[in-house]
Amino acid sequence: MIKKLDKLILKAFAGPFIATFFIAFFILMMQSLWKYIDDLVGKGLDFITIGQFLWYASASLLILAMPIAILISSIMTFGNLGESFELVAIKSSGISLLRFMRPLMWFTILLCGISFLFANYVIPFANLKFKTLYSDIYFKKPAFDLKEGIFFTYIPGYAIKVAKKDPDGQTIHKVLIYEQNNNLQDNCITAEHGVMKISNDKNFLEFNLSNGFRYQERGNATDTSTEFIRLGFKEFKKLFDLSVLQKQTTNDSVFRNSHQMLSARQLSRNIDSLTKVNDSAQTATIKMLGIELHYTNLKDSALPAKLAKAMRDSTDFIPDSLQSLIYGRTYGIVTSMKNSLQFTSFERQTRERSLLMHKVEWHRKYAFSVACLVLFFIGAPLGSIIRKGGMGMPLVAAIVFFLLFHLLGMFGEKFVKENLVSPFLGMWLPVIVLTPVGFFLTYKAMHDSQLFSKEFYYRAFKSLTARIPGKKRIQSSS
């Protein structure tokens, strides 16, 4: 049964946690938006597509926003209770800090489980949708935007330039169109005026040109005799296919085998398969070398000493008429072995890289979930030690520890990708480093430590200076 004390601490924690979670999530989402802003601008995307892009991109940010919210809200909660002396009253009644932290600890464990389930099932699906949508957006050509004095070259086979556009956005002047579909040279269309409009389905662009010429060279690329044609016109209609500028839809199956789109169970299965493939490939390579270099199985001791000495110069046993043939075959065998080993080495490096990324992703799902609990055991005792509420000192302390957590995670992952440390050590580095810090702060908070008290450090400094012999003589003489 939940007691009144548990309700008090849960109620005090709920408000800051919800506020900090959504603030952190919004900041991270804006950072993600600015990261991809260059790929979104100028593509003529509708609001639904942009909304889907942000929705899928923000899914992975929830796992990062969760530790931030737990850290900041726990510091604020215990700081507010300490500042209002409620924490002192609770301790004076004989209730320990750990008993007071217990409801939030169980709530944090629940959040760790939710984070893992989210990272294991929701994020892989969101990453798959995001990768597919981002690929479509990235390869989508810019929307049709014809500017004055600038060639528009995103329609395949054409380069279009107008000298002036009227304010209505349709009337154009001094039109120049290059048709880049002639083997001899580009055909050219010029016109004094024209009116352009886009079809209702936005698949075609229609130019109705007036008073111009069409220049064309007709002939064969292999023949130097060609025919130059100039055709004048009063009215000329030209259609352009704009369907190539529309966003294409890629099938999700293209990216679903990537390590970021797999659950922990699928990652474990792939890790086991890749390990077996590496072992079998290594065995096959050794077997192939044994077939080509079968003489390596012979022992030198099996050869008579005189014969072994004589075989140092193998040319003595090869007739002159066969030396060129044997050398050629030897060179062919060595070249074939070299190419096979290079290809095998490249395949092995690719598989090892894939295996490494699978292990990184597998450990990430568990490490970030456990990190929520570690940061709680840093934030809760830190708030009870600081005894300051609001967004001042608690926020500064939270930012310091979160930056430490984030930097350790970045460095650990980078070290893993460079094969400096194992995937376990690299991905669990923030948890390994910060866990002792959490135990230390919890111990200090349980014993009412003055870790952040100015008076404590002032008295300690004054006591230290009083023990200096030179300082004592100066005080006694005065």
C-alpha positions in Angstrom: 0.0 0.0 0.0 1.3 3.4 -0.9 1.8 5.6 2.2 1.4 9.3 2.4 5.1 9.8 2.4 5.4 7.9 -0.9 2.5 10.0 -2.4 4.3 13.1 -1.3 7.6 12.3 -3.1 5.9 10.9 -6.2 3.7 14.0 -6.5 6.7 16.3 -6.0 8.6 14.3 -8.7 5.9 14.1 -11.3 5.7 17.8 -12.2 9.4 18.5 -12.7 9.8 15.2 -14.6 7.0 15.8 -17.1 8.2 19.4 -17.6 11.9 18.6 -18.1 11.1 15.5 -20.2 9.2 17.5 -22.8 11.6 20.5 -22.7 14.6 18.2 -23.3 12.7 16.3 -26.0 11.8 19.6 -27.8 15.4 20.8 -27.6 16.7 17.6 -29.0 14.1 17.5 -31.8 15.0 21.1 -32.8 18.6 20.0 -32.9 17.7 17.2 -35.2 15.7 19.5 -37.4 18.6 21.8 -37.8 20.8 18.8 -38.6 18.6 17.9 -41.6 17.4 21.4 -42.6 19.5 21.5 -45.7 18.0 18.3 -47.0 14.4 19.6 -46.4 14.5 23.1 -47.7 13.7 23.7 -51.4 12.3 20.2 -52.0 8.6 21.3 -52.0 7.6 18.9 -49.3 4.1 19.1 -47.8 3.5 19.5 -44.1 2.4 15.8 -43.7 5.8 14.6 -45.1 7.7 17.0 -42.8 5.6 15.9 -39.8 6.3 12.3 -40.6 10.0 13.0 -40.9 10.1 14.8 -37.5 8.0 12.1 -35.9 10.2 9.2 -37.0 13.4 11.2 -36.3 12.3 12.1 -32.7 11.6 8.5 -31.7 15.3 7.7 -31.0 15.5 11.1 -29.1 13.1 9.8 -26.5 15.7 7.4 -25.1 18.1 10.3 -24.8 15.6 12.7 -23.2 14.6 10.1 -20.6 18.0 10.2 -18.7 18.1 14.0 -18.8 14.6 14.3 -17.4 15.3 11.8 -14.6 18.5 13.5 -13.6 17.2 17.1 -13.6 13.8 16.3 -12.0 15.4 14.2 -9.2 17.8 17.0 -8.4 15.0 19.6 -8.5 12.7 17.4 -6.4 15.1 16.7 -3.6 16.5 20.2 -3.8 13.0 21.7 -3.3 12.3 19.4 -0.4 15.7 20.3 1.2 15.2 24.0 0.7 11.8 23.9 2.4 13.2 21.8 5.3 10.8 19.0 4.5 13.7 16.7 4.0 15.2 17.6 7.4 11.8 17.0 9.1 11.5 13.6 7.4 15.1 12.6 8.5 14.5 13.9 12.0 11.5 11.5 12.3 13.8 8.5 11.8 13.2 7.9 8.2 16.4 7.3 6.2 17.2 8.8 2.9 17.0 5.4 1.1 13.5 4.8 2.5 12.5 8.2 1.3 14.0 7.5 -2.2 12.4 4.1 -2.5 9.2 5.0 -4.3 11.1 7.1 -6.9 13.6 4.2 -7.2 10.9 1.8 -8.1 9.4 4.4 -10.5 12.8 4.8 -12.1 13.1 1.1 -12.5 9.7 1.1 -14.3 11.0 3.9 -16.5 14.1 1.8 -17.3 11.9 -1.1 -18.4 9.8 1.2 -20.5 13.0 2.7 -22.1 14.2 -0.8 -22.9 10.9 -1.9 -24.5 10.8 1.4 -26.4 14.4 0.9 -27.6 13.8 -2.7 -28.5 10.5 -2.5 -30.4 9.5 1.0 -31.2 12.8 2.6 -32.2 13.8 -0.1 -34.7 10.5 0.4 -36.5 10.9 4.2 -36.3 14.5 4.0 -37.6 13.3 1.9 -40.6 10.6 4.4 -41.5 13.0 7.3 -41.0 15.7 5.8 -43.1 13.3 5.0 -45.9 11.7 8.5 -45.8 15.0 10.3 -45.5 16.4 8.4 -48.5 13.4 9.5 -50.6 13.8 13.1 -49.4 17.5 13.1 -49.9 17.4 11.9 -53.5 14.4 14.0 -54.4 15.3 16.8 -56.7 14.4 20.4 -55.7 10.9 21.6 -56.5 10.4 23.6 -59.7 11.5 27.1 -58.9 12.6 29.1 -62.0 14.6 32.2 -61.0 15.6 35.1 -63.2 18.9 34.8 -64.9 19.7 31.3 -63.4 19.6 28.0 -65.3 17.2 25.4 -63.9 18.9 22.1 -64.7 16.9 19.6 -62.5 14.7 18.4 -65.3 16.7 15.7 -67.1 17.7 16.7 -70.6 16.9 20.4 -70.2 18.5 23.6 -69.0 16.0 26.5 -68.8 16.7 30.2 -68.2 14.5 33.3 -68.3 15.7 36.9 -68.1 12.7 38.3 -66.3 9.5 37.1 -64.7 6.4 39.3 -64.2 4.9 39.6 -60.7 2.1 37.2 -61.8 4.7 34.4 -61.7 3.6 33.1 -65.1 4.6 35.6 -67.8 8.3 35.2 -68.7 10.6 37.1 -71.0 13.8 36.3 -73.0 13.5 32.6 -72.7 16.4 30.2 -73.4 16.0 26.4 -73.4 18.7 23.9 -74.1 17.6 20.4 -75.1 20.5 18.2 -73.9 19.4 15.1 -75.9 21.4 15.5 -79.1 24.6 13.5 -79.7 26.0 16.3 -81.8 25.3 19.3 -79.7 22.5 20.8 -77.6 19.4 22.0 -79.5 18.3 25.4 -78.5 15.0 27.3 -78.3 14.8 31.1 -77.8 11.7 33.2 -77.4 10.9 36.8 -76.6 7.9 36.1 -74.4 6.0 33.2 -73.0 3.6 32.0 -70.4 4.2 29.0 -68.2 1.8 27.0 -66.1 1.9 23.7 -64.2 -0.8 21.1 -64.7 -3.2 20.4 -61.8 -1.5 17.1 -60.9 1.9 18.9 -61.0 3.3 16.3 -63.3 3.8 18.6 -66.4 5.1 22.1 -67.0 3.7 23.9 -70.1 5.5 26.7 -71.9 3.5 28.7 -74.4 6.3 30.7 -76.2 5.9 33.6 -78.7 8.2 35.1 -81.3 11.2 32.9 -81.2 13.5 30.4 -83.0 14.4 26.8 -82.6 18.0 25.8 -83.6 18.8 22.2 -84.4 21.7 20.3 -85.9 20.7 17.1 -87.7 23.1 14.4 -88.8 25.3 11.5 -87.7 27.9 11.7 -85.0 30.3 9.7 -87.2 29.7 11.9 -90.2 31.2 15.3 -90.4 28.6 16.6 -92.8 25.6 17.7 -90.7 22.6 19.9 -91.4 21.9 23.0 -89.4 18.2 23.9 -89.1 16.7 27.2 -87.8 13.0 27.2 -87.4 11.1 30.5 -86.6 7.8 30.5 -84.9 5.0 32.9 -83.8 3.6 30.5 -81.2 5.2 27.4 -79.8 4.1 25.0 -77.1 6.7 23.0 -75.1 5.8 20.4 -72.4 8.2 19.3 -69.6 7.8 16.2 -67.5 7.9 17.1 -63.8 7.2 13.7 -62.4 11.0 13.2 -61.9 10.9 16.0 -59.4 8.3 14.2 -57.2 9.3 12.3 -54.1 9.7 8.6 -54.9 8.5 5.9 -52.4 11.1 3.3 -51.5 10.1 -0.1 -50.1 10.9 -0.6 -46.4 12.5 -4.0 -47.1 15.6 -2.3 -48.6 16.8 -1.2 -45.1 15.2 -3.6 -42.7 18.3 -5.8 -42.4 20.4 -2.9 -41.0 21.6 -3.2 -37.4 19.6 -0.1 -36.4 16.3 -1.7 -37.4 16.6 -4.9 -35.4 15.5 -5.9 -31.9 17.8 -7.4 -29.3 16.7 -10.9 -30.2 17.3 -10.3 -33.9 20.7 -8.7 -33.1 21.7 -11.8 -31.1 20.7 -14.1 -33.9 22.6 -12.1 -36.5 25.7 -11.9 -34.2 25.7 -15.6 -33.9 25.3 -16.1 -37.6 28.1 -13.6 -38.5 30.4 -15.3 -36.0 29.8 -18.7 -37.6 30.3 -17.3 -41.1 33.6 -15.7 -40.1 34.8 -19.0 -38.6 33.8 -21.0 -41.7 35.3 -18.4 -44.1 38.6 -18.6 -42.2 38.6 -22.4 -42.4 37.8 -22.3 -46.1 40.7 -19.8 -46.7 43.2 -22.1 -44.9 41.9 -25.1 -46.9 42.3 -23.2 -50.1 45.9 -22.2 -49.3 46.6 -25.8 -48.3 45.5 -27.0 -51.8 47.6 -24.4 -53.6 50.6 -24.8 -51.3 50.4 -28.5 -50.8 54.2 -28.8 -50.3 53.9 -26.8 -47.0 52.6 -30.0 -45.4 55.9 -31.7 -45.9 58.5 -31.5 -43.2 62.0 -30.3 -44.0 63.5 -33.2 -41.9 62.0 -35.7 -44.3 64.4 -34.5 -47.0 68.0 -35.7 -47.1 70.4 -33.0 -46.1 72.2 -33.0 -49.4 69.0 -32.9 -51.4 67.7 -30.0 -49.3 70.9 -28.1 -49.8 70.7 -28.7 -53.6 67.1 -27.6 -53.8 68.0 -24.1 -52.6 68.6 -23.3 -56.2 65.5 -24.8 -57.9 66.6 -23.7 -61.3 69.2 -26.5 -61.4 66.4 -29.0 -61.7 64.4 -27.2 -64.4 65.3 -27.5 -68.1 65.9 -24.3 -70.0 63.0 -25.1 -72.4 60.5 -25.4 -69.5 61.6 -22.4 -67.3 59.5 -19.8 -69.1 56.4 -22.1 -68.9 56.9 -22.9 -65.2 57.6 -19.3 -64.3 54.4 -18.3 -66.2 52.3 -20.9 -64.4 53.9 -20.0 -61.0 53.1 -16.3 -61.6 49.5 -17.1 -62.5 49.0 -19.2 -59.4 50.6 -16.5 -57.1 48.4 -13.8 -58.8 45.3 -15.9 -58.3 46.1 -16.5 -54.7 46.8 -12.8 -54.1 43.5 -11.8 -55.6 41.6 -14.5 -53.6 43.3 -13.4 -50.4 42.5 -9.7 -51.1 38.9 -10.4 -51.8 38.6 -12.7 -48.8 40.3 -10.0 -46.6 37.8 -7.4 -47.8 34.8 -9.6 -47.1 36.2 -10.5 -43.7 36.6 -6.8 -42.8 33.1 -6.1 -44.0 31.7 -8.9 -41.9 33.7 -7.9 -38.8 32.5 -4.3 -39.2 28.9 -5.5 -39.4 29.4 -7.8 -36.4 30.9 -4.9 -34.4 28.0 -2.6 -35.2 25.5 -5.3 -34.2 27.2 -5.7 -30.9 27.2 -1.9 -30.3 23.5 -1.7 -31.0 22.8 -4.7 -28.8 24.7 -3.2 -25.8 23.2 0.3 -26.5 19.6 -1.0 -25.8 20.6 -2.2 -22.3 23.2 0.5 -21.4 20.8 3.4 -22.0 18.1 1.8 -19.9 20.4 1.1 -16.9 21.8 4.6 -17.3 18.4 6.0 -16.2 18.8 4.3 -12.8 22.4 5.4 -12.4 21.6 9.0 -13.1 18.7 8.9 -10.6 21.2 7.8 -7.9 23.3 10.7 -8.8 20.5 13.3 -9.0 18.5 12.4 -5.9 21.4 12.5 -3.4 22.9 15.5 -5.2 19.6 17.4 -4.7 19.5 16.5 -1.0 23.1 17.7 -0.6 22.6 21.0 -2.6 19.2 21.8 -0.9 18.4 24.3 -3.6 15.3 24.3 -5.7 14.3 25.9 -8.9 16.3 26.0 -12.2 19.5 27.5 -10.8 22.1 25.4 -9.1 20.3 22.1 -9.8 20.2 22.7 -13.5 23.9 23.6 -13.6 24.8 20.4 -11.7 22.5 18.3 -13.9 24.1 19.7 -17.1 27.6 18.9 -15.8 26.7 15.3 -15.1 24.7 14.8 -18.3 27.6 16.2 -20.4 29.9 13.8 -18.6 27.5 11.0 -19.4 27.0 12.0 -23.0 30.7 12.5 -23.7 31.6 9.2 -22.1 29.0 7.6 -24.3 30.4 9.3 -27.5 34.0 8.5 -26.7 33.1 4.9 -25.8 31.3 4.3 -29.0 34.1 5.9 -31.0 36.7 3.7 -29.3 34.7 0.7 -30.1 34.4 1.6 -33.8 38.2 2.1 -33.9 38.7 -1.3 -32.3 40.4 0.2 -29.3 38.1 -1.4 -26.7 35.5 -4.1 -26.7 31.8 -3.3 -27.5 30.9 -4.1 -23.9 33.4 -1.7 -22.3 32.8 1.0 -24.8 29.0 1.1 -24.6 28.9 0.6 -20.8 31.6 3.1 -20.1 29.2 5.9 -18.9 27.5 3.4 -16.5 30.9 2.0 -15.3 32.3 5.5 -14.6 29.2 7.1 -13.1 28.1 4.2 -10.9 30.8 4.8 -8.2 29.9 8.5 -8.3 26.3 7.6 -7.5 27.4 5.4 -4.6 29.6 8.2 -3.3 26.9 10.9 -3.5 24.4 8.5 -1.9 26.7 7.8 1.0 27.4 11.5 1.5 23.7 12.4 1.4 22.9 9.6 4.0 25.5 11.1 6.4 24.4 14.7 5.8 27.6 15.7 4.1 28.5 19.4 3.6 29.9 18.6 0.2 28.6 21.8 -1.4 28.6 24.1 1.7 30.7 27.2 1.5 31.1 27.4 5.2 32.5 23.9 5.3 35.3 24.7 2.9 35.9 28.1 4.5 36.3 26.5 8.0 38.5 23.8 6.4 40.7 26.4 4.7 40.9 28.5 7.9 41.9 25.4 10.0 44.5 24.5 7.4 46.1 27.9 7.4 46.1 28.0 11.2 48.4 25.0 11.2 51.0 26.6 9.0 54.0 27.5 11.3 54.8 30.8 9.7 51.2 31.8 10.0 51.2 31.0 13.8 54.3 33.2 14.4 52.7 36.1 12.6 49.5 35.7 14.7 51.5 35.4 18.0 53.7 38.4 17.3 50.6 40.6 16.5 
